[in-house]
Protein backbone atom coordinates (compact mmCIF):
# COMPACT_ATOMS: atom_id res chain seq x y z
CA UNK A 1 0.00 0.00 0.00
CA UNK A 2 1.40 3.40 -0.94
CA UNK A 3 1.96 5.87 1.86
CA UNK A 4 -0.95 8.26 2.33
CA UNK A 5 -0.26 11.97 2.67
CA UNK A 6 -2.60 14.76 3.70
CA UNK A 7 -2.37 18.50 3.52
CA UNK A 8 -1.76 20.21 6.85
CA UNK A 9 -5.33 21.47 7.04
CA UNK A 10 -6.73 17.98 6.36
CA UNK A 11 -4.43 16.41 8.93
CA UNK A 12 -5.24 19.02 11.57
CA UNK A 13 -8.95 18.48 11.06
CA UNK A 14 -8.64 14.72 11.43
CA UNK A 15 -6.31 15.01 14.43
CA UNK A 16 -8.80 17.28 16.17
CA UNK A 17 -11.55 14.70 15.63
CA UNK A 18 -9.35 11.91 16.97
CA UNK A 19 -8.37 13.95 20.02
CA UNK A 20 -11.99 14.91 20.62
CA UNK A 21 -13.13 11.30 20.66
CA UNK A 22 -10.28 10.04 22.82
CA UNK A 23 -10.16 12.96 25.25
CA UNK A 24 -12.86 11.58 27.63
CA UNK A 25 -10.69 8.49 28.26
CA UNK A 26 -7.42 10.42 28.62
CA UNK A 27 -6.02 12.49 31.43
CA UNK A 28 -4.09 14.43 28.81
CA UNK A 29 -3.74 14.30 25.03
CA UNK A 30 -1.76 16.33 22.53
CA UNK A 31 -0.99 16.13 18.82
CA UNK A 32 2.71 15.80 18.06
CA UNK A 33 4.81 15.06 14.97
CA UNK A 34 4.63 16.94 11.70
CA UNK A 35 1.21 18.44 12.52
CA UNK A 36 2.57 20.15 15.59
CA UNK A 37 5.50 21.41 13.53
CA UNK A 38 3.03 22.76 10.96
CA UNK A 39 4.55 20.87 8.02
CA UNK A 40 2.86 21.43 4.65
CA UNK A 41 2.14 17.71 4.18
CA UNK A 42 1.55 15.00 6.79
CA UNK A 43 2.13 11.28 6.39
CA UNK A 44 0.72 10.03 9.70
CA UNK A 45 -0.95 11.21 12.89
CA UNK A 46 1.01 11.12 16.15
CA UNK A 47 -0.57 11.69 19.55
CA UNK A 48 0.96 11.64 23.02
CA UNK A 49 -1.55 10.58 25.67
CA UNK A 50 -1.91 9.87 29.37
CA UNK A 51 -4.78 7.38 29.64
CA UNK A 52 -7.41 7.30 32.33
CA UNK A 53 -7.69 4.14 34.38
CA UNK A 54 -10.46 2.73 36.51
CA UNK A 55 -8.45 2.29 39.69
CA UNK A 56 -5.22 3.54 41.17
CA UNK A 57 -2.58 4.66 38.70
CA UNK A 58 -0.57 1.82 37.19
CA UNK A 59 1.66 1.43 34.17
CA UNK A 60 0.09 -1.94 33.51
CA UNK A 61 -3.33 -3.33 32.71
CA UNK A 62 -6.10 -2.19 30.41
CA UNK A 63 -7.04 1.47 30.62
CA UNK A 64 -10.21 3.30 29.62
CA UNK A 65 -8.28 4.33 26.51
CA UNK A 66 -7.69 0.66 25.65
CA UNK A 67 -11.40 -0.03 25.98
CA UNK A 68 -12.25 2.86 23.68
CA UNK A 69 -9.69 1.82 21.06
CA UNK A 70 -10.87 -1.78 21.13
CA UNK A 71 -14.41 -0.53 20.54
CA UNK A 72 -13.30 1.53 17.52
CA UNK A 73 -11.58 -1.56 16.12
CA UNK A 74 -14.66 -3.74 16.65
CA UNK A 75 -16.83 -1.25 14.76
CA UNK A 76 -14.37 -1.10 11.86
CA UNK A 77 -13.34 2.51 12.34
CA UNK A 78 -9.74 1.61 13.10
CA UNK A 79 -7.54 -1.33 12.15
CA UNK A 80 -5.21 -2.50 14.88
CA UNK A 81 -1.52 -2.60 14.01
CA UNK A 82 1.50 -3.41 16.12
CA UNK A 83 2.18 -2.04 19.55
CA UNK A 84 2.24 -2.68 23.27
CA UNK A 85 1.67 -0.81 26.51
CA UNK A 86 3.59 2.34 25.54
CA UNK A 87 3.09 2.49 21.79
CA UNK A 88 0.05 1.62 19.70
CA UNK A 89 -0.34 1.81 15.93
CA UNK A 90 -3.67 1.88 14.11
CA UNK A 91 -4.79 2.45 10.52
CA UNK A 92 -7.80 4.37 9.24
CA UNK A 93 -9.62 2.04 6.80
CA UNK A 94 -11.74 4.92 5.48
CA UNK A 95 -8.59 6.84 4.53
CA UNK A 96 -6.58 4.25 2.58
CA UNK A 97 -4.72 3.06 5.64
CA UNK A 98 -3.48 6.39 7.01
CA UNK A 99 -1.45 5.61 10.13
CA UNK A 100 -2.28 6.69 13.69
CA UNK A 101 0.52 6.40 16.27
CA UNK A 102 -0.31 6.70 19.97
CA UNK A 103 2.49 7.17 22.51
CA UNK A 104 1.28 6.18 25.96
CA UNK A 105 3.01 7.93 28.85
CA UNK A 106 2.77 8.57 32.57
CA UNK A 107 2.69 12.17 33.89
CA UNK A 108 6.37 12.18 34.83
CA UNK A 109 7.40 11.12 31.28
CA UNK A 110 5.19 13.64 29.50
CA UNK A 111 7.79 16.38 29.00
CA UNK A 112 10.46 14.16 27.48
CA UNK A 113 8.18 12.10 25.26
CA UNK A 114 6.22 15.06 23.87
CA UNK A 115 9.45 16.80 22.89
CA UNK A 116 10.93 13.69 21.25
CA UNK A 117 7.74 12.80 19.38
CA UNK A 118 7.30 16.32 18.07
CA UNK A 119 10.55 15.96 16.13
CA UNK A 120 11.90 16.29 13.55
CA UNK A 121 14.00 13.14 13.92
CA UNK A 122 17.36 14.93 13.75
CA UNK A 123 16.30 17.39 16.45
CA UNK A 124 15.03 14.57 18.68
CA UNK A 125 18.32 12.72 18.35
CA UNK A 126 20.16 15.90 19.32
CA UNK A 127 17.94 16.30 22.41
CA UNK A 128 19.10 12.96 23.85
CA UNK A 129 22.73 13.28 22.75
CA UNK A 130 25.14 14.99 25.12
CA UNK A 131 26.99 18.07 23.93
CA UNK A 132 30.39 16.38 24.03
CA UNK A 133 29.07 14.11 21.27
CA UNK A 134 27.61 16.94 19.20
CA UNK A 135 24.10 16.98 20.69
CA UNK A 136 22.10 19.40 22.83
CA UNK A 137 21.77 17.59 26.18
CA UNK A 138 23.73 18.88 29.16
CA UNK A 139 26.86 16.74 29.57
CA UNK A 140 25.96 15.86 33.17
CA UNK A 141 22.69 14.22 32.14
CA UNK A 142 21.44 11.06 30.44
CA UNK A 143 17.98 10.10 29.11
CA UNK A 144 16.64 6.69 30.04
CA UNK A 145 13.09 5.32 29.94
CA UNK A 146 11.53 8.72 29.28
CA UNK A 147 13.25 10.32 32.28
CA UNK A 148 16.26 12.58 32.79
CA UNK A 149 18.99 11.34 35.13
CA UNK A 150 22.29 12.65 36.44
CA UNK A 151 25.17 10.62 35.02
CA UNK A 152 26.71 10.63 38.51
CA UNK A 153 23.80 8.43 39.62
CA UNK A 154 24.76 5.66 37.18
CA UNK A 155 26.49 2.98 39.23
CA UNK A 156 27.28 0.33 36.60
CA UNK A 157 28.05 0.35 32.90
CA UNK A 158 30.22 2.69 30.89
CA UNK A 159 28.94 6.00 29.60
CA UNK A 160 31.19 6.39 26.59
CA UNK A 161 28.91 6.99 23.62
CA UNK A 162 26.01 9.23 22.70
CA UNK A 163 23.63 6.30 22.17
CA UNK A 164 24.39 4.39 25.39
CA UNK A 165 21.51 2.18 26.48
CA UNK A 166 20.69 0.18 29.59
CA UNK A 167 22.27 2.03 32.54
CA UNK A 168 21.70 0.94 36.14
CA UNK A 169 20.94 3.68 38.63
CA UNK A 170 21.51 4.18 42.30
CA UNK A 171 18.15 3.17 43.74
CA UNK A 172 18.35 5.92 46.36
CA UNK A 173 18.32 8.61 43.66
CA UNK A 174 15.43 10.06 41.70
CA UNK A 175 15.41 11.41 38.13
CA UNK A 176 14.99 15.11 37.49
CA UNK A 177 11.38 16.27 37.25
CA UNK A 178 10.32 17.12 33.69
CA UNK A 179 6.50 17.07 33.78
CA UNK A 180 6.32 19.61 30.95
CA UNK A 181 8.13 19.79 27.64
CA UNK A 182 9.60 23.14 28.66
CA UNK A 183 11.33 21.57 31.66
CA UNK A 184 13.09 19.05 29.44
CA UNK A 185 14.03 21.43 26.65
CA UNK A 186 15.80 23.75 29.06
CA UNK A 187 18.09 20.81 29.81
CA UNK A 188 18.69 20.30 26.09
CA UNK A 189 19.62 23.65 24.65
CA UNK A 190 16.56 25.74 25.41
CA UNK A 191 12.97 26.19 24.26
CA UNK A 192 12.13 26.61 20.59
CA UNK A 193 8.66 26.71 19.12
CA UNK A 194 7.81 23.42 17.37
CA UNK A 195 7.67 25.13 13.96
CA UNK A 196 11.28 26.30 14.40
CA UNK A 197 12.87 23.06 15.54
CA UNK A 198 15.90 21.76 13.66
CA UNK A 199 19.13 20.04 14.68
CA UNK A 200 21.30 23.10 13.93
CA UNK A 201 19.52 25.55 16.27
CA UNK A 202 21.92 27.37 18.62
CA UNK A 203 22.11 26.23 22.21
CA UNK A 204 20.71 28.91 24.51
CA UNK A 205 22.20 29.97 27.83
CA UNK A 206 22.30 26.97 30.12
CA UNK A 207 19.35 26.53 32.48
CA UNK A 208 20.60 25.97 36.03
CA UNK A 209 18.55 22.91 36.84
CA UNK A 210 20.33 22.45 40.19
CA UNK A 211 18.98 25.70 41.64
CA UNK A 212 15.94 26.91 39.68
CA UNK A 213 12.34 25.67 40.14
CA UNK A 214 10.62 24.00 37.23
CA UNK A 215 9.96 26.61 34.56
CA UNK A 216 6.64 25.00 33.69
CA UNK A 217 5.22 26.30 36.96
CA UNK A 218 5.30 29.84 35.63
CA UNK A 219 5.63 29.60 31.83
CA UNK A 220 2.90 28.13 29.69
CA UNK A 221 3.98 25.84 26.85
CA UNK A 222 2.57 26.14 23.34
CA UNK A 223 1.23 23.74 20.74
CA UNK A 224 -1.85 22.39 22.47
CA UNK A 225 -4.57 20.60 20.55
CA UNK A 226 -7.14 22.88 18.95
CA UNK A 227 -10.70 22.94 20.34
CA UNK A 228 -12.54 19.66 19.70
CA UNK A 229 -14.45 19.06 16.48
CA UNK A 230 -17.81 17.32 16.51
CA UNK A 231 -17.02 14.92 13.64
CA UNK A 232 -16.03 11.36 14.40
CA UNK A 233 -12.89 9.33 13.91
CA UNK A 234 -12.48 7.66 10.55
CA UNK A 235 -14.44 10.07 8.38
CA UNK A 236 -12.83 11.89 5.48
CA UNK A 237 -11.55 15.36 6.52
N, C-alpha and C positions, 0 to 999 in steps of 0.2 A: 504494500500500500504506500503510495507517495505521501510525503509529509505535507500536512495541511498547514496553510498559513492564513492568518487573518490580518486585516488592517487594525491599527491601534484602536480605532473607535469600535469596531466589531468586537475585539477582544475585551475591551473595557466593559462593554455592555454585557457580554456573557459572564465575565468575572463577577460583576455586580450581582447578577442573578444567582450565580453559584454561592457567593458569600451570603446573600440574603436568605437562601434556603438552608444553609448550614449554620448560620449564626445562632439560632435557638439552641443548638446542641453543642455550642462552643463557648468557652469562657472568653476566647479572644480569637480573632481571625483577621488576616491581612493578606492582600495580594502582593506577591513578590515578582521576581524575574523581570522579563523584558517589558511587561506592562507597567510595572512600577518605575522602570527607567524611561518610560515613554518612548520606546522604540517604534519606528514607523510600521513595522510588520512584526507579528507574533506567531511563533510556531507551537506554543503550548501554554497552558495556564498553570501557574505555580502559586500555591497558597500555603502560608504558615499558620498553623492552628494550635490552640490549646483546647482539647476536648473537655466537655462536661462529663462527669461520671455520677453514678447513682449514689455511691457511698463515699467513704473517705478517699482522699487523693491517693492514687497509685499509678505507677508507670505501667502496670500490667492489667490484663483483663479487658473485656469489652466495654467500651464507653458508649454514651448516648450518640456520639458521632458515628461509631461503628454501626449501631443499629440503624441510623438514618441512611448511611451509605449502602448497607445491605438491602434496605427497602428500595432504594433507587435502582439497584442492580436487579432485584426481583421484578420490578415493573418495567425493565428494559430501557431505562433512561440513562444508565451508565453500564459499561462493560468493565468487569473487574480485571485488572492486570496484575503485575507482580507487586510485591510489597510486604511489609511486616508491621511491627508495632510503631515504628517511627517514620516510615515512608510508605505511602500508598499511591499506586498509579491506576487511573481509570481512563477509559476512552468514551467519547460521546458518539454513540451510534448514529445520531441524527445529523452529525457534522463530519461524516467521512472519517471517523476515528480520531478526531482531535484529542490530544492528550491532556489529562488533568493530573497534576502532581500535588499531593498533599504531604506536607512535612509536619509531623506530629511532635510537639515539644511540651515540656513542662515550663512553668513560669520562669524558673531560674535560667533556662536555656534560650529564652525568647530573644534576647538581644543579640547573641552570637549567631543563632540560626537565621534570623531575619536578615541580618547583614550579609551573611554568606549566600543566602538564596536569592537575594536581590541581584547580585552579580555586578558587572559581567564576570565571566569565569576568571579572567586574568586578575581582576581586582580582588576577587575572593581569595585566590591563591596568595596574593600579596598580603592580605589581612592576616593570614595564619602563618606567614613566613617571617622570621625574625630579621631585623634590619642588617645584621651581620651577614646574612645570606641574600641580601638584596630585596627583602620584603618591607613591610610596614609595621610589623608587630614589635613592640618594645623588647629589647634583647633579654630582659629579665623574666619574660613571660613565655608560656607555652599553652597552646589550645589542645584540649583533650575532652572528648565526649560532650561537646557543646558548652564547655566551661573554660574559664581562663584561670591558669594556675601560675604561681611563682616557680621558676625553675629550681630555686633553692629548696623547694619542698619535694622534689623528685629524689627518691632514696635508692633506686636501682635503675640500671640501664644507662646507656651513654646518650648524651644530647649532643650529637655531632653533625647533624644534618637538618636542613630546613623541613624535611618531610618525615621527621621521626614519629614513630607510632608506638603505642603500647607502654607508656611510662607507668611506674608504680609510685604512689604518693604516700607521704607520711600521713597516717590515718588521723593524726591529731590536728592536721591543718585543714583549712577550708579554702575553696577557690574564691577568687574575687567575685563580687556581686556585679552582674551585668544584666539586670532585668529589662533594660531598654537598649535598643540598638545604639543610641547615643553613648551609653556607658562603654560599650565595647569599642566603638570607633575611636574614642579618645585614647584608647590604649594602642590603637593601630593607625596612627598618623593623622587623626582628627576627623571631624564630621564634614562630609560633602553630601549635597543633595543627590538623591539617586540618579537624576538625569545627568549629573556631571561625572559620575564615577568611572574611572579608568585607572589602569595600573601605573601610569606615569604621573599621577597627581602629586604635588609636593607634600612632604610631611610637615604638618603644622607644629607649632611649639608644643613640646611634650606636656601632656596632662599629668600632674603629680597625683597619681592614684594612691600614694601612700598617705597623703594628708587631706585631700579634698573629699567632700561628700559626693555621692553619686550625682552627676549633672542632671540626670533624668528627673530628679526631684523638683528642679526649678526651670528646666528647659523642655519645651514640648517638641517631640519629634514630628517629622512630616511624613507624608506618603500613606496616609490611612485610606482605607477602602471608602469609596464614594457612597452616598446614601443608597439604601437598598432599592432595588427595582422589583416591581410586582411580578414580572414574568418568571417562568419556572425554568429549572435546569433542563438542558437538552434541546431547547427550541432554537431555531435559527435566529442569530442576532439581527 
